[in-house]
Amino acid sequence: MTAELVRGQNHPLSQSRVEIRVTAGAPVLALAAVYDAEGRVGGPGALARPGSSAPPGLQAPGPAAGEHRFAVDLGAVGPGADQIKVVLVLPPGGPARFGAIPAPYVAVAAPDGDVLAGYALTGLDPETAVVAVELYRRQGAWKVRAVGQGYAGGLAALLADAGLGAPAAADLASAVAGPAAADGRAPTPVQAATVPTPPQGLMVPGPTGSTGPGPAGPTGPTGRPDPEAVAAPASGTPYPGTPGPAPAAGPADSPGGPPTVDYVHPRRRRTTGEPPEPAPAVAAGRPGEPPAPVAGDASGWSMDERLYNQVWGMFEDLARTVAAYRSACDFADSRLDRELDQALSDPRDRAAGASAQAAARARREELVAQAKTALDRDLAQLAAESDVVEPALPAAYARWSNPVWQGLALPEEAPMALRLGDLHLPERPGLRIPMLVRVPLERGLWIDNGRTGSEAAMATDTDRLRKAAMDMAVAHAARLLAVHPAGRFSVHVIDAAGAGAASLGPLVHAGVLAAPPAAGAAGVSETLARLTRRVDLVQMALRAGAPEELPPDVDTAEQLLIVHDFPHGFDDRAVTQLRYLADEGPAVGVHLLLVADRDEASAYGPLLDPLWRSLMRLTPVPDDHLSDPWVGHHWTFEPDLPPPGSLVLEEVLQRVATARRHARP
């Protein structure tokens, strides 16, 4: 049975030898591009195209035509080929945009001719090049995913997005298009009637129902914009298949758009001269079942990096799987409404109308049931993977309930990422994906202890909410101290009114703070002045090319400043210094963690808008204010705190204090 995919949906491939079939209502160029684990095309040799030799395992497609068939041998592709993307391009002299032709259809077929999966590329308009589908490795097995990401800038823009420099991308695009335009005309098109359509009950939605990759949508019924986006990589180059960088950082009600979480995508690695460590072998499953999940099966130079990449791969898989299910349900509902309207259009034939209504509802239920079956299958596989990955995570990524914290020894190197909490979707609340951000933090954190903008916060007592927010800040500080080498991370606290003393107790009693919590206006001024001076001196030393020439009293360790109940105790000068630390501090190792209610700072008016925009908002209670960069789902964020009654926080901080004493000269 053919799996008719919707945008973002994946399907396992049971065959290593497959045939790619493309049918379009006008001549198109079909290409097959080999991507590495970094999500990049290696150059002209990684592109199977007309008139050129193809990479191992790929057959070169023919020239521009309305139909294409070419073979792919997944068992013969090179070890660095992690993805094979099927690209369609409009040749010179043909239609000016995909929106002017019937939707192309791409199928992946077995050698015996049976179609394994198909995808109709609906919703295209100004694009002249599109990534139709991708074949990719996952846990040692191959899958096909419907992508449907178009580029109005054509093949050159697509190749540039795949990691080629602009000149090289333009040259390669010209070389590909050259054979199609050699005779000055496009090949004869096939008739639109030859374009196959998915079977009855499995049509994919048009543009209005699309849940394909894209930024968060418009303002919702509550008046709040859609959730804050988990943004594309900090390098500025999004993972191919996403439309581009997330919206500019900003508060939930700012014109610039919501804040973003920066991270490096799992299919992009650091550039070094060394090859990555191979992923562990994947245990074979039963015939017809997916391979057994293995912790650390992603690419990377270390187990920590492989686990980090695997977590983000799970995040993407869950986002796209749920998007496919929701898209199918939305289409089923819209088609039902349309068919019911048609059945009721002729009141003279009530019997036929009732029969048509019953048939329409049955088709709707059948389609939803098929989508639910696919969803349950994918969620079960992700849940099994989560059960394997979660216990294997290092301390920086692990929940506080993970046994890895027992007997923890401080590392010799800083971590590559930090866990801030968990993310989940309503389709499976129990399937929680760790929310990881890269370290050093490129943006400060804001733990919102206010009661506006969140249903869970509105239902929580004010004092309990403020205490939970400060407990969350202390847990983050303890984690940062525990996962850095001894003496390589310092924590400062501003608690002007002393209202956070109860939560700060573990940090104070362990003696791991750089100084006692600053209280009153004088304490606020002294702490901000000391950290501002450090930022200024490090910046000057770096500009002078002499970072080792810092004064001996400057602490070169990474710094975290926790500010509780901002803006209490802050005058205009202190507010300006805090904004300066938020803007300039991260680049030189000074990071901000603000625990505040934005409404309490409203007296400053728009003066503080840049500060809120520069910080990533977190909540001490569950809240759906975050979104992913692929399909823009509302993800519920939940903080990770030590279990009630547990002494793990105190024990970890005592180990930090002991390691610091032993590390001192």
N, C-alpha and C positions, 0 to 999 in steps of 0.2 A: 504494500500500500504506500502510495506517495505521501510524504509529509509536506504539506503546503505551508511554508513558513511565512510569518509576518515579520516585520522589521524588528531586529534584535533577537529573534528566536534562533536557537541552535538545535542541531539534530546530530546524533552520533552516526558515524560512517562505519558500516560493517565490512566494507571492502577497501583494500589498499589500492586497487586499480579502479579508477573511475573515469567517466567521460563527462566533460562539461559541454552542455548544449545551450546555445543562446539563440533566441528567436526574437526578432524585432520587426516593427512595421516599416523600417527604413534601414538603409545600409549603416552599419556601425562597425567600428574596429573593436575586436575582442583581444584583450591582452591578459597575461597571467604574470603577476609580479610576486617575486619571492622576498619576503620580509624576514629580518633576523629577530632575535629576542628583544632587541631594542626598539622594534617597531620601525625599522628603517629599510629602505631598498638600497642594496649595495652598489648600484650603478647600472649601466647598460647591460652587463652580463647577467643581471638578476631579473631581466624582463623577457618573457617569451612573447615575441611579436612577429608579424609577417616579415619575411625576407631576412631573417637572422637566426643564428643558432639559439637553441633554447637551453635553459639551465637543466641540470640533471633531473630526470623524472618528469619533465614537462614536454609536451609537444607544442611547437609553434603554431598559433592559429593562422588561418588564411587571411587574405586582404579583406577590405571592407565589404560586407555583405549583409543581407538580412538574416542569414542563418549561419551559425558556426558550430563545429564539433571538434573538440581536441581532447586528447587523453592526458591524464595525470596519473603517475605512478608514485603514490605516497611513500612506498617502501624504498624508492630509489632517490628521493630528494636528499640533498646534502644535510649533514648534521646541524648546520646553522640555519636551516630553513624552518622557522617556527610557524610561519603563516604563508599561505598562498592566496593572494587576492585576485579575483576575476574582475577586470576593469573594462568598462565599455566607454568608447570615445566616439563622438560624432566626427566624421572625417571632413576635410575641406570640401566645399561644393555641395554638401548635403544640408539637412535641416539645421537651423541655427541654434536650436535648443531641444532638449529632451521633451519639454512640455508640448512641442508641436507634433509629436509622433505618438502612436499607441504605446502603452507601457511595455517595455521589453520584459521577456521572461527568461530566467536562467534556471536550468535544471542540472542536478548532479545524478548521473545514472551509473548503474553497475555494468560490468562488461557484458552481461547477458541481455542488456537493454532495458531492464527494469529501472524506473526512475526512483531514486532514493529520496530526493528532496527537491522542491521547486520553489521559486520565489518570483512574484510579479512586482516589478519596480514601479509602483504607483507613487503619485505625489511629487514627481519631478517637474520642474518648470524651466528656470533659466540655465540649468546646468548643461554643460557640454561634455563632461566626463563624470563617471560615477563608479565608485567601488560597489559592485553588485553583491557578491558573496565572498566569504573568506573561508578557506579550509585551514584549521589550526589544531595544534597539538594541545591536549589537555589530559594530564595524568597518564601520559604515555600513549594515549589513543587520539585518533583524529576525529574532528567534528566539523560540520559546516554551519555557518551562521549567516543569516540574512543581514546585510549591512545597509545598502541603499543610500550611502553618503555621496552626495553629488558636489561638484565643484563648478561654479560659474566661470572660474578662471581657466577651465579646461585641464588638459593633461599636465601642463606645466605646473599649475597650482597643486594638483594632486601629488606630483612627484616631489615638489618642494616641501609639502606637508609630510612626505615620507622620509625626509632627512637629506635629500639632495640640495645642494646650494642652488640659488636661483639661476645662475648662468647654466649650470650643468642640467638642471631640470628643463630649462627652455631649449637647450641644444638637443636633449634626448627626445623631448616632445616633438620637435621639428623633424628629427630623424624618423620617428614613428609615423608621423603624418605624411612624410614625403612620398612613400610608395602609393598611398591612397590617392594623392593628387597628381601623380605623374602624368596621367593622360588628360588632366584638366577637367575631369568630370567624375562624378561618383558612380559606382556600379548601379545597375538597375535594381530598384527596391522590390521586395516581395510585397504582396498584398497584405493589408492589415488583417484580413480575415484569417491569415495563417498563424496569427499569434495565439498560442493556446491560453486558455483561462483556467484557473483552478477549479476543481470540481464543485458541484452544487453544495452550498453550506460551508465552503472554505474560502470564500472570496476575502481578500484583504481590504481594509478600509482605505479610503482616499485621504487627501491631505488633512481634512478636518478631523479625521479620527486617528491620525498618525501619532504614534508615541515614540517616534524615532529619536535619535540623539538630538539634544538641544538644550538650551538654557532653561531656567525656570520660567514658567509662564506668567501671565498677567495677574493682577491683583485678584484675590479670591473673594468669596462672599463675605468674609469676616472683615474685609478692609485691609488685611495684611497682604503684602506681596507673597508670592510662592516662596518656598523655603530657600535658605541660604545655600548656595551651590558649593559642593565639594569640587574644587576647581581643577583645571587641567594642569600639567606639570609646571613647576616653577621655571623651567627653562623657557617657557613661552611656546613650546611646540606641542600641541595636543596629540594625544594618541590618535592615529589615523582611524577615522570612523566617527570622531566627534566633530562638531561644527567649528570649534575654535575655543579660545580662552573663555573662561567663565566671566560673568559680568564684573565690572569694576567693584572693588570693595566698598562697602557702605553699610550703614545701619539699615534696619528693617524698613524704615520709612524714609530713607534718603533718596534723592534723585539719582545718585550714582549707582544704585543697585545694592544688593546685600553683600555682606562680607563673604570671603571665600576661605577655604582650607587648601593650602598648597601642599602638594605631594608629588613625588616622582612616580609615574605610572609603572605598573609591574613589568610591562614589556619594554621599558627603557632602563638601561643600566648605565652605571658610570663608565666613562671612557678611560681605559687603562691599557697598558701594553700586554696585560696578562689575560689569558683565556679564563672564562669562568669555571668554577668547579662544576663537574657534572652533577646533575640531579640524581638522587638515589633511584635505584631500580624500582619499577612499579610492579607490585604483585599482580599476577594475572587473576582475573575473576572467572566465574563460571561462564561457560559458553553462552553468548547472547547477553551477558551482563557487563556493565562497565567495570574497568579495573578497580581493584581495591584501592582506596585513597591512601596516600603516603604523605607524611609531613615533610615539607621542604622540597616538593617536586618541581618548583619553579626555578628559573635561571638565577644565578648569582655567584659571587665569589666567596661567600661564606654562608653558613647555615642561617644566620640572622637575616641576611639579605634575601635568601631564598624563601624564608618564612614570611618576610615582609611582602615580597612580591606575590606569594601565594595568597596572602590575606586580601590584597587588592584585586587579585584575579577572582577570588570568591565574591567580593563586593560587586564586581562588574557582572559576573555570571548571574548573581541574584537579581540585580537591577534589570538585566535584559530578559531574564526568564519571566519575571513578574510583568514586565512591559508587554511581552508577547501575550500573556494571559489576559491582561486588562484590555489590550487592543482587540483580541478576539471577542471578549464579552461586550465591549462597546459596539463593535460591528454587529454582533448578533442582536443586540437591543435595537440598534438603528434600523437594521433590516426588518425586524419584527414590526416596528412601528410603521415602516413603509408598506409592508405587506398587509397589515391590518387596515391601513387607510384604503388600500386598493380593494380589499374584501368588502369594506363598508360603503364603497362608492356607489354601488347599485342596490338601493333598498328594495327593489322589486324582486330580487332573487335571494331571499333570506336563507333558504336551505343551503344553497351553494356558498353564500357568504360565511355561514357558520362552519361549514366544512373547510373552507379556505383558512379561516382563523385558526382552527384546530391544527391544520397542517403547518401553518406558519409558526405556531407556538412549539410544535414538535421539532421543527427544524432548528429553532432557537435553542431548545434544550439539548439537542444533539450536538450542536456546535459548542455550546458551553461545556458540555460533558467531555468532549474531545480535548478542549483547551485545559480543563481541570485535570484530566489524566496526564497530559504532558507536564503541567505545572507540578503535580504531585511527584512525578518521576524525577524531575530536575531538583525539586526541593529535598527529596529523600537523599539524592546523591550529594547535595551540598551539606545536608545535615550530617551525613556520614563523614564527609571531609572535615567538617568543623569539629566533630568528636575526636578526630585524629590530630588535627592541627592545634587545637586549644591547649591540650596538656603539654605540647612540645614547645610552646612559646617561651622565649627568654624573659627575664624579669621585666625588662622595659616594655614588653608587649603584653605581659600576662595580667590576668585579673589578680586582685589581692587575695583571692581564695585559692590561687594556684600553689601547690606545694613547692614551687621553685623558690618562694620567698623563705622557706625554712632552711636555715643554715647558709643563707646568702653570703657570698664573699664579694666585696667591691671589685669591679672589673679593672683591667689595665688600660682599656680604651673606652672612649665615649660611645654611646649607642648610636645607631643610625636613625632610630625613630622612637616614638613614645606613644603609649596608649592613653587616650583621653577619656574613653568610655566605650559604649557599644551602640550599634545601629541596627534597627530591625524594621520590617515592613508588616503591615496588618495581615497579609496573607499567611505568614508564619511568624508570630511574635517570638516564639521560642528559638528561632534560628537567628542568632545574634552575631554580627560581624564586628570584630574589633575596629575601632576608629583610631587609626595610627596617623601621626604627623611626623614629619622629618625633624631631626635634631641636628644642629642648633635651630631653635624656633625662629622662623623668618617673620612671624607676626606675634604680637602679644596676645594674651588671653583675657577675656572678660567673662567672669562668672556672674550672671545676672541674678541678683537676689531680690528683684522687684516682683510684684504680683500682677503686672500688666502684660498682655500679649501671650499668655499661656494659660490654658484651662487648668492644668495641674497646679500651677502656681496660685491661681485664684482660689483653689480649693484647699490650699495649705495655709496654716497659721503663719502670720508674719514672722514671729520669733523663731519658729521651727525652720522656716525657709531661710532666714538669715544664718542660722546656725548650720544648716546643711550646706549652704554656699561656702562658708568659711571652712567647714570640715573638708569639703571638696578641694579647696585651695591648698590646705595643709597636706592632703594626700598627694596632690600633684608635686608639691615641693619635696615631700619625702621620697617619692619615686625618683625625681630628678637627682637628688642627693645620692640615692642608693645605686643608681645605674651609671654614675660617673666615677672615675678614679678618685681616690681620697684626696681632698684638697683642691680638686679641679672644678668645684661648683660651690658657689656661695649664695646664701639666701638672706635677704634683708626684708624687714617687715615694717610697714607704717600702719599703726592702729591708733589714730589720733585720740579717740575717745576711750580706748581700752575695752571696747565692746566685744572684741574677738579673743579675749584672754583664755576663755575655756577651750576653744578650738586650738589655740596656739600652744596649749600646755605640752603636748608631746615634743614639739620642736624646742621649746624653752628648756624643759627638764633634761633633754638629751644634750643640750649645749651645742647644737649644730648651727645655730644662727650666727651670722657674721657679727651681729651686735644685738643687744636687747631690743625688743620692739619699740619703735619710736612713737612717743606719745606727745600730744599737744602741738601747738603751732611751731614751737622751737624744734621739736624732734622732727617734724615734717621738713622744715627748712634745712636742717643739718644733713639729713639723709639724702634729700634731693640734690643738695649742693655737692656732696661727696660723689654721688654717682654721675652727676653732670660733668664734674671735673674729670672723672675717669674716662667718660666718652670723649671729651675734648682732647685729652692727652693721647689717647690711643689713636684717634683720628689724625692728629698732627704727626705722631710717630710713623704711622702708615704712609701718610703723604710724603714724608721725608725719606721713606725707604729705610728707616732704622727702628723697627718695632722693638728691638732689644734695648734701646736707649731710654726706656721709661724710668721715671723716678722709682726708687726702691719701695716707697710706700704705696705704689699702685698695685692693687690685686689683679693679677692677670687671669685669674680663673673666670669662668662664665658666671654671670651674676643674674639672680632673679630677685625682682622687687615685688613683694606682695603689698598691695594697698587695700586696706579694709575700710569700708563705708566712705569711699570717696563721694563728695568733695568735703566731708567734715574735716576741719582744720587746715584747709587749703585757701590761701589768698590768691590774688591774680598772678603774682610772681610764681607761686608754687604750681599753679595750673599750667603756666607757660613752660616751666621746667619739666613737668610731667609729660606734656605733649612732645617736648623735645626728646625725652628719653624714649617715648613710644615710636617716634619717627626715626631717630638716628641710632638708638641703642642696639637693636638686633644685629646690625652689621658689624658691631665691635664687641659683641658678647654681653650686652645688658638687655635683659628681657623683663617684660612687665606682665604681672598677673593682677588684674583689677577685680575686686569684689565690690559691686556697686549696683544701686538702683538708678537707672538713667533718669527717672522722673525727679529724683532728689537733686540732680544737677541741672534741672531745667532753668534755674535762675540765670545760668551763664548764657542761655540762648544758643544761637548757632555757633558760638565760639568753640564749643566742644565737639561739634559734628565731625571734624577731621579725626579727633581722638577715637570716637566710637567706630568710625569707618576703618581705622587701622587695626582694630582688635577683632579677634574671632570670638563670637558670642557662644558661651556654653550655659547650660542650665543645671541647677542642682536637682531638678525633678524631670521626669520624662516629658519631652516636648518635640514636636515634629517640625523644627525650624531649619533642618538641613536638607539638602538635595544632592543627588549624584550628578556627575557631568555627562552621563550618557543619555538618560531619558528623563531626568528631572523629577524623580519620585520624591514624595514627602517621606523622609526617613525619620523615625523616632529615635532621638538621642537619649541615652540613659547614662548617668555618670557611674563610674566604678569606684566604690568605696570599700574599705575593709568590712568584713562581716560583723554584724552587731555582737558585741562582747569579745571580739577577737583582740589580742594584744600584738598582732602582727606589725602594726605601725610602730609601736614602741620598741619592739624587738629589732626591727630593721634600723630604726634611728640609733639605737644603742650600738649596733654594728658599725654604722657610719661614724659615730663618735670614736669608737675604739680604733677603727682604721685610720682616722685622722691623727690620733695621738701617736700611733706607730709610724705614720708617714712623716712626722715632723722631724727635722734634722736635730 
